[in-house]
Amino acid sequence: MFSIKQPKPSFRSYLLPPQHEDKLSPETKIKKLKAALLPGEIVVNEVNFVRKCIASDTSVYDLWGKLTCTNFKLSFITDTPVPFQKFHYKNHLLGEHDVPLTCIEQIVVVNDTKRKQKILTFNKKLKFNPTELIIYCKDFRILRFRFDESAPESAKKVCLALAHYSQPTDLQLLFAFEYVSKMYHNQGDRINGIDPGGGDTGPKTPLFETYSDWDREIKRTAASEWRVCSVNEGYMISKRYVTM
């Protein structure tokens, strides 16, 4: 009896095997991170490999991730939990590392090599590549981000975009005036006298300057003991009191 050898397969695949999330490199994981966006929110600029400083005396607990600037907030995205955090909270609009642009008081950029530091304001030029970003918030938080491993030009663009969108020349340019909440998308609802489902144009955010705004809010909160009164509409009775 003669033994028949099985022919060796001659097919060769040049495709890379699929990578699982746990086998991806840290650099690839950071690039895949994406910010959670609201309806109408857009990403203006972002930079990878950013280090968020947690402690002031050591860098052991620092977090690595992606820093994103949108037309609503500054968002730091990471998949690493914050050390020594005993509880976690969840906000409907903001993530754990998100800061609304309206909450930013001052933006400071630093270059360690050139020993330069500058307060960044609207329409101000930046002649050096920042290695550190310091943000002073109106709620007394101080946030520090390092760009040691980031692309210099990307870090510079994010800082400039942050200064531009956090200090608008007109309040109507703020994201809150452009955002339309889903609760006001019901057919027949009118916001500030405007039908969001029709062809009307104008502000869509309720400013609580009309009877319909307050009436809708009372119905939404089920405040049965309250009622809307339009006696002082146009300040006809008294200029010291509100119109509604």
Residue pairs with C-beta under 8 A, 6 or more apart in sequence:
21 29
24 32
26 64
27 48
27 49
29 79
30 48
30 49
30 64
30 65
30 66
31 48
31 66
33 65
33 66
33 77
33 78
33 79
34 77
35 43
35 46
35 66
35 68
35 70
35 75
35 77
35 95
36 75
36 95
37 43
37 70
38 72
38 93
38 179
39 179
39 180
39 182
40 175
40 178
40 179
40 180
41 70
41 71
41 72
41 73
41 175
41 179
42 70
42 71
43 68
43 69
43 70
44 69
44 70
44 71
44 161
44 165
45 68
45 69
45 154
45 157
45 158
45 160
45 161
46 66
46 67
46 68
46 69
46 154
46 158
47 66
47 67
47 147
47 150
47 151
47 154
47 155
47 157
47 158
48 66
48 150
48 151
48 154
49 64
49 66
49 149
49 150
50 64
50 65
50 66
50 67
50 76
50 145
50 146
50 147
50 150
50 155
51 59
51 62
51 63
51 64
51 145
51 146
51 147
51 148
51 149
52 62
52 63
52 64
52 65
52 76
52 78
52 97
52 143
52 144
52 145
52 146
53 59
53 62
53 144
53 145
53 146
54 61
54 62
54 63
54 82
54 83
55 61
55 62
61 83
61 84
62 146
63 76
63 78
63 80
63 82
63 97
64 78
64 80
65 76
65 77
65 78
65 79
65 80
65 97
66 76
66 77
66 78
67 74
67 75
67 76
67 77
67 133
67 145
67 158
68 74
68 75
68 76
68 77
68 158
69 75
69 158
69 161
69 162
69 165
70 165
71 101
71 165
71 175
71 178
72 100
72 101
72 175
72 179
73 94
73 98
73 99
73 100
73 101
74 98
74 99
74 101
74 104
74 135
74 162
74 166
75 95
75 97
75 98
75 99
76 97
76 98
76 145
77 95
77 97
78 97
82 96
88 96
89 96
91 98
94 100
99 135
99 137
99 141
99 143
101 162
101 165
101 166
101 174
101 175
102 166
102 174
102 176
103 137
103 138
103 139
104 135
104 136
104 137
104 138
104 162
104 166
105 136
105 137
105 138
106 119
106 135
106 136
107 119
107 120
107 121
107 133
107 134
107 135
107 136
107 159
107 162
107 163
107 166
108 117
108 118
108 119
108 120
108 133
108 134
108 135
108 136
109 117
109 118
109 120
109 126
109 130
109 132
109 133
109 134
109 159
110 116
110 117
110 130
110 131
110 132
110 133
110 134
111 117
111 128
111 129
111 130
111 131
111 132
112 131
112 132
113 131
114 128
116 128
118 126
120 126
120 159
120 160
120 162
120 163
121 163
121 167
122 163
122 164
122 167
122 168
122 169
123 164
124 163
126 156
126 159
126 160
129 147
129 152
129 153
129 155
129 156
130 147
130 155
130 156
130 159
131 146
131 147
131 148
131 155
132 144
132 145
132 146
132 147
133 144
133 145
133 147
133 155
133 158
133 159
133 162
134 142
134 143
134 144
135 141
135 142
135 143
135 144
135 145
136 142
137 143
147 155
168 174
171 177
172 203
176 205
177 203
177 204
177 205
178 204
178 205
179 205
180 191
180 196
180 204
180 205
183 220
184 191
184 196
184 204
184 206
185 196
185 197
187 197
189 195
189 196
189 216
190 196
190 212
191 203
191 204
191 205
191 206
191 212
191 213
192 202
192 203
192 204
192 206
192 207
192 209
192 210
192 212
192 213
193 210
193 212
194 200
194 201
194 202
194 203
194 204
196 204
206 213
206 216
206 217
207 213
208 214
208 217
208 244
209 243
209 244
210 244
211 228
211 230
211 233
211 244
214 228
214 244
215 228
218 226
218 227
218 228
228 244
229 244
230 243
230 244
231 237
232 238
232 241
232 242
232 243
232 244
233 243
233 244
234 243
235 243
